[in-house]
Amino acid sequence: MRRTPEGLELELSGEWSLSRAAAIEAALAAVDAASAPRIRIAAQAITRLDLSGAWALSGFVRRARRAGAEVAFRGTPPDLLHLVDETLAGEAGESAAPPAAAAPGAPGARALVAIGRYAVRFSHGLMGGCAFLGRAFVTLLASLGRPQRLRPISIVRHVYDTGITAMPIVALIAFLISVILAYLSAQQLRGLGADIYVVDLVTIGVLRELGVLLTAIIVAGRSGSAYAAELGSMRLNEEVDALTATGADPIELLIVPRLLGLAIALPLLTILADLIGLSGGALLCRYLLDMPLTQYVNRVDESISATTFWVGIIKAPVFALIIAFAGCYRGMQVRGSARVLGHMVTVAVVQAIFLVILADALFAVLFMKLKI
């Protein structure tokens, strides 16, 4: 221990283990944390640290912060200290220095505290999501270099679960939405004598936007929630921990096949939605506007450009990766109880739908700038 003008500097060394717990507790109790405004701790010289030593160190840090001292580590704090702090923090997450309670008569202070807590939680969530995304894509790129690590059987299973089994609901929704769009367009354009432009609205709307967007939203509610629930159940049953203990990489085994499976399935579902949507528009134009099928097909061919179909298809893999990432990330965050599982499944679906719509808006701006 060394006292400086700024406060105290503690250098930890030797074995911090159960056999020396009494000596460690006595040494830490002798430190007068209340007399030092700042405490700096160096733990690089520790030769051995177990949970007992980490528990004692965590208790000293909490005691010093309650006394009003600012505690920081020189370098990286021990990993076991993070484990103890996370365990004590529980579902609320780590809170190194709890903010002081606002006065009852100060609503502005309470609002600032709430905003600060939200900002801290948002920043932690954003950093965690970026770290998970980076790790997943690094693992994916490493697997592409070694195809035997891609696990094709698992990918095919996910393509079946997210793609083949979703075909009926995607086809039904695409058909109904195209019929509704054609009906509303016909009601407005019939009075102007512009019935033929109903085909343009249906064709361009389905191929560029509605086909891929509605399919992505359906898949987000169906497959995104399934991903979160599956991985969350595995977290609760400690199956992910078992994979880690055996030396397997959960990202490679559980995340990458789901990302690739959905990235393959969603473009195929989008093509199906486009075909069914155009068929629904043809059916309504035939019976509501008395438009022959050959005229409808010719107008479809005239109304689309070389990029109309590909604009929708290009979005599909991006939307698929967004949905799969949201479901897998929230599923891997499940801890503790079934209540957390239900909450994370809900968060995964809501975030997936929000991010898909946001990405679609960004694509619209991009294509407008590119004049596509």
C-alpha positions in Angstrom: 0.0 0.0 0.0 1.3 3.4 -0.9 -0.3 6.8 -0.2 0.0 9.5 -2.8 -1.4 13.0 -3.1 -4.3 11.6 -5.1 -5.1 8.8 -2.7 -4.0 5.2 -2.2 -2.3 2.8 -4.5 -2.6 -0.9 -3.8 -0.4 -3.5 -5.4 -1.7 -7.1 -5.0 0.7 -10.0 -5.2 1.1 -13.6 -4.2 -1.7 -16.2 -3.9 -5.2 -15.0 -3.4 -6.8 -18.4 -2.7 -8.9 -20.1 0.0 -5.9 -21.2 2.0 -4.9 -17.5 2.6 -8.4 -16.1 2.9 -8.0 -15.1 6.6 -4.8 -13.2 5.9 -6.3 -11.5 2.8 -9.4 -10.4 4.7 -7.2 -9.0 7.5 -5.0 -7.1 5.1 -8.0 -5.6 3.3 -9.7 -4.7 6.5 -6.6 -2.7 7.6 -7.0 -0.4 4.6 -8.7 2.8 5.5 -10.7 3.4 2.4 -12.7 6.3 3.8 -9.6 8.5 4.1 -8.7 8.2 0.4 -10.7 9.9 -2.3 -9.2 7.7 -5.0 -7.9 4.2 -4.9 -5.9 2.6 -7.6 -5.4 -1.2 -7.6 -2.7 -3.2 -9.5 -3.5 -6.9 -9.7 -0.9 -7.9 -12.3 1.4 -9.5 -9.7 -1.2 -12.0 -8.4 0.2 -15.5 -9.1 -3.1 -17.4 -8.3 -6.6 -16.2 -7.9 -9.6 -18.3 -7.0 -13.2 -17.5 -6.2 -12.4 -16.9 -2.5 -9.8 -14.3 -3.4 -12.0 -12.7 -6.0 -14.9 -12.6 -3.4 -12.7 -10.8 -0.9 -11.4 -8.3 -3.5 -14.9 -7.6 -4.7 -16.1 -7.0 -1.2 -13.3 -4.5 -0.6 -14.1 -2.6 -3.8 -17.8 -2.4 -2.9 -16.9 -1.2 0.7 -14.6 1.4 -0.6 -17.1 2.8 -3.1 -19.8 2.9 -0.4 -17.3 5.0 1.6 -17.1 7.5 -1.2 -13.8 6.5 -2.8 -13.3 6.3 -6.5 -11.8 2.8 -7.2 -10.1 1.9 -10.5 -7.7 -0.8 -11.7 -4.4 -0.3 -13.4 -4.7 -2.5 -16.5 -7.4 -5.2 -16.9 -9.3 -6.3 -13.7 -9.2 -10.1 -13.0 -11.8 -12.1 -14.9 -13.0 -13.8 -11.8 -13.8 -10.4 -10.3 -16.1 -9.7 -13.3 -17.8 -13.1 -12.6 -18.4 -12.2 -8.9 -19.7 -8.8 -9.8 -22.1 -10.1 -12.4 -23.3 -12.8 -10.1 -24.0 -10.2 -7.4 -25.6 -7.8 -9.8 -28.0 -10.5 -11.1 -30.4 -9.7 -13.9 -29.9 -5.9 -13.4 -26.3 -6.2 -14.8 -23.1 -4.8 -13.3 -23.5 -1.6 -11.4 -20.1 -0.5 -10.1 -21.3 2.7 -8.5 -25.0 3.0 -7.9 -26.2 6.5 -8.5 -27.4 8.4 -5.5 -31.2 8.5 -5.1 -32.8 11.7 -6.2 -34.6 13.8 -3.7 -38.4 13.2 -3.6 -39.1 16.8 -4.6 -36.8 16.9 -7.6 -38.6 15.3 -10.6 -36.0 16.8 -12.9 -33.2 15.0 -11.1 -35.1 11.7 -11.3 -35.7 12.2 -15.0 -32.0 12.8 -15.5 -31.1 9.7 -13.5 -33.6 7.6 -15.6 -32.1 9.0 -18.8 -28.6 8.2 -17.6 -29.5 4.7 -16.7 -31.2 4.1 -20.0 -28.2 5.6 -21.9 -25.8 3.3 -20.0 -27.9 0.2 -20.6 -28.2 1.1 -24.3 -24.5 1.6 -24.7 -23.7 -1.7 -23.0 -26.3 -3.5 -25.2 -24.9 -1.8 -28.3 -21.3 -2.8 -27.5 -22.4 -6.4 -26.6 -24.4 -6.7 -29.8 -21.4 -5.4 -31.9 -19.1 -7.8 -30.2 -21.5 -10.8 -30.8 -21.9 -9.7 -34.4 -18.2 -9.5 -35.0 -17.5 -12.8 -33.4 -20.2 -14.5 -35.5 -18.9 -13.1 -38.8 -15.3 -13.9 -37.9 -16.4 -17.5 -37.2 -18.4 -17.5 -40.4 -15.5 -16.3 -42.5 -13.2 -18.9 -40.9 -15.7 -21.6 -41.7 -15.9 -20.5 -45.3 -12.2 -21.2 -45.6 -12.7 -24.7 -44.3 -16.0 -26.0 -45.8 -16.0 -29.1 -43.5 -16.8 -26.8 -40.6 -20.0 -25.4 -42.2 -22.1 -28.4 -41.0 -24.3 -28.8 -44.1 -26.8 -31.2 -42.4 -27.5 -28.5 -39.8 -27.9 -25.8 -42.5 -30.3 -28.0 -44.5 -32.4 -28.6 -41.3 -32.7 -24.9 -40.7 -33.5 -24.2 -44.3 -36.3 -26.7 -44.0 -37.6 -25.3 -40.6 -37.5 -21.7 -41.7 -38.2 -22.0 -45.4 -40.1 -25.1 -46.5 -42.5 -25.1 -43.5 -43.1 -21.4 -43.9 -44.3 -21.6 -47.5 -48.1 -21.9 -46.8 -48.3 -18.9 -44.5 -46.1 -16.8 -46.8 -48.1 -17.7 -49.9 -51.4 -16.9 -48.1 -50.3 -13.6 -46.8 -48.7 -12.6 -50.2 -51.9 -13.5 -52.0 -54.2 -11.6 -49.6 -52.0 -8.5 -49.6 -51.8 -8.4 -53.4 -55.5 -8.8 -53.7 -56.1 -5.9 -51.2 -53.6 -3.7 -53.0 -55.2 -4.4 -56.4 -58.7 -3.8 -55.0 -57.9 -0.5 -53.4 -56.0 0.7 -56.5 -58.8 -0.3 -58.8 -61.3 1.6 -56.6 -59.3 4.8 -57.0 -58.2 4.5 -60.6 -61.4 3.3 -62.1 -63.0 6.7 -61.8 -60.1 8.2 -63.7 -60.2 5.7 -66.5 -56.8 4.4 -65.6 -57.6 0.8 -64.8 -54.5 -0.4 -66.6 -52.2 1.2 -64.0 -53.5 -1.2 -61.4 -51.1 -3.7 -62.9 -48.2 -1.3 -62.5 -49.0 -0.7 -58.8 -49.4 -4.3 -58.0 -46.3 -5.4 -59.9 -43.9 -2.8 -58.7 -45.3 -2.8 -55.1 -45.0 -6.5 -54.7 -41.6 -7.0 -56.5 -39.8 -4.1 -54.9 -41.3 -3.8 -51.4 -44.2 -5.8 -50.2 -43.0 -9.3 -51.2 -39.7 -9.2 -49.4 -40.9 -6.9 -46.5 -43.9 -8.9 -45.6 -42.0 -12.2 -45.9 -39.3 -10.8 -43.6 -41.8 -9.7 -41.0 -43.5 -13.2 -41.1 -40.2 -14.9 -40.8 -39.1 -12.6 -38.0 -42.2 -13.5 -35.9 -42.0 -17.2 -36.8 -38.3 -18.1 -37.1 -36.7 -15.2 -35.1 -38.7 -16.2 -32.1 -37.9 -19.9 -32.6 -34.2 -19.1 -32.7 -34.4 -17.1 -29.5 -36.5 -19.8 -27.8 -34.3 -22.6 -28.8 -31.0 -21.0 -27.8 -32.6 -19.6 -24.6 -33.7 -23.1 -23.6 -30.3 -24.4 -24.2 -28.8 -21.7 -22.0 -31.3 -22.5 -19.2 -30.4 -26.3 -19.5 -26.7 -25.4 -19.6 -26.2 -27.1 -22.9 -24.3 -24.2 -24.3 -22.0 -24.3 -21.2 -21.5 -28.1 -21.8 -20.4 -27.4 -25.4 -17.9 -24.8 -24.2 -16.6 -27.2 -21.5 -16.0 -29.9 -24.2 -13.9 -27.4 -26.3 -16.6 -26.8 -29.0 -17.4 -23.3 -30.2 -21.1 -22.5 -29.6 -20.9 -19.8 -32.3 -19.8 -22.3 -34.9 -22.2 -25.0 -33.9 -25.3 -23.0 -33.1 -25.1 -19.5 -34.7 -23.5 -19.9 -38.0 -25.8 -22.7 -39.3 -28.8 -20.6 -38.4 -27.4 -17.5 -40.1 -26.7 -19.5 -43.3 -30.0 -21.4 -43.2 -32.1 -18.3 -43.0 -29.9 -16.5 -45.5 -30.7 -19.3 -48.0 -34.4 -19.7 -47.1 -35.6 -16.0 -47.1 -34.7 -15.3 -50.8 -36.5 -18.4 -51.8 -39.5 -17.4 -49.8 -39.4 -13.9 -51.3 -39.5 -15.4 -54.9 -42.5 -17.5 -53.8 -44.2 -14.4 -52.4 -43.6 -12.5 -55.6 -45.1 -15.2 -57.7 -48.1 -15.6 -55.5 -48.5 -11.8 -55.2 -48.6 -11.4 -59.0 -51.0 -14.3 -59.3 -53.3 -12.6 -56.8 -53.2 -9.4 -58.7 -54.0 -11.2 -62.0 -57.0 -12.9 -60.4 -58.5 -9.7 -59.1 -57.9 -7.9 -62.4 -59.6 -10.7 -64.2 -62.8 -10.8 -62.2 -63.0 -7.1 -61.1 -61.7 -5.3 -64.1 -62.5 -7.9 -66.8 -58.8 -7.8 -67.9 -57.7 -10.8 -69.9 -54.7 -12.7 -68.6 -52.6 -12.1 -71.7 -53.1 -8.3 -71.3 -52.1 -8.6 -67.6 -49.0 -10.5 -68.4 -48.0 -8.0 -71.2 -48.6 -5.0 -68.9 -46.5 -6.7 -66.2 -43.6 -7.1 -68.7 -43.9 -3.4 -69.7 -44.1 -2.0 -66.2 -41.0 -3.6 -64.7 -37.5 -2.7 -65.5 -34.4 -4.9 -65.5 -33.7 -4.1 -61.8 -37.3 -4.2 -60.3 -37.1 -7.9 -59.4 -33.5 -7.8 -58.2 -34.1 -4.8 -55.9 -36.4 -7.0 -53.8 -34.1 -10.1 -53.9 -31.0 -8.1 -52.9 -32.8 -7.1 -49.7 -33.7 -10.7 -48.7 -30.3 -12.0 -47.5 -29.7 -8.8 -45.5 -33.1 -9.1 -43.8 -32.4 -12.7 -43.1 -29.1 -12.0 -41.4 -30.8 -9.2 -39.3 -33.5 -11.6 -38.2 -31.2 -14.5 -37.4 -28.8 -12.2 -35.6 -31.5 -10.7 -33.4 -32.9 -14.1 -32.5 -29.6 -15.7 -31.8 -28.2 -12.8 -29.8 -31.2 -12.5 -27.6 -31.4 -16.2 -27.1 -27.8 -16.4 -26.0 -28.6 -13.6 -23.4 -31.1 -15.7 -21.5 -30.1 -16.2 -17.9 -31.7 -17.6 -14.8 -35.4 -18.3 -15.4 -38.2 -18.9 -17.8 -39.4 -15.3 -17.3 -36.2 -14.0 -18.8 -36.7 -16.5 -21.7 -40.1 -15.1 -22.5 -38.9 -11.5 -22.3 -35.9 -12.2 -24.6 -38.1 -13.9 -27.2 -40.4 -10.9 -27.2 -37.4 -8.5 -27.5 -35.9 -10.6 -30.3 -39.1 -10.4 -32.4 -39.7 -6.7 -31.8 -36.1 -5.7 -32.6 -36.0 -7.9 -35.7 -39.1 -6.3 -37.1 -37.8 -2.8 -36.3 -34.4 -3.4 -37.8 -35.9 -5.0 -40.9 -38.1 -1.9 -41.5 -35.2 0.4 -40.8 -33.0 -1.5 -43.2 -35.8 -1.3 -45.8 -36.0 2.4 -45.4 -32.2 2.8 -45.8 -32.4 0.6 -49.0 -35.1 2.8 -50.4 -33.0 5.9 -49.9 -29.9 4.1 -51.4 -31.8 3.0 -54.5 -33.3 6.4 -54.9 -29.8 8.0 -54.8 -28.6 5.4 -57.3 -31.8 6.0 -59.4 -32.6 2.3 -59.5 
